[in-house]
Amino acid sequence: MAGQSHYTLPRPKFDRPVKLLIVVAPYYRDIADGMLTGARAEIEACGGTHETVEVPGALEIPTAIGIADRQSNFDGYVALGCVIRGETTHYDTVCNDSSRALQLLGLQGLCIGNGILTVENHQQAAVRADPADQNKGGGAAAAALHLIALARKWGGQRKGVGFRPASDEYQIAGQTKGPSTA
């Protein structure tokens, strides 16, 4: 609706820098470029750093994020792409499956801002991608930043939870013992 305003949360503040990965599907290059501009500006406004990788399409975005989470050290992720309705049901598959996969990664604890546009036509996408208009790329980055702030508030991600390395001393029933001689 024209003229309707939306509430935007204040930018989160960080006591140590954040590092985000922006995963973009540049199928519609002009749309992707506008969203990238907005996302990068939002991350930089919080003092964060970012890297950008490109993937062929929206369906590959969640996979790239999953790989990055297993093999790198990013605090969060920004998913950027655009799916424009065509003549077949492929649109529904791409929209639903990319969104569902991102949501599942989020439920596993990843901090992801979903900026995959799902629109009827190129004009709708252009308005949403424009950093001077709806700035959905900046909004996706802001969502990831807010989730990172929550994760840090509540103790951060818990990678490596499980067994702790044995120490030279251990306790049995409140008594400190030396190393095992067995």
Summary of the structure (lengths in Angstrom):
residues: 182
radius of gyration: 20.7
end to end distance: 74.2
largest distance: 76.3
contacts: 539
relative contact order: 0.18
helix: 41%
strand: 19%
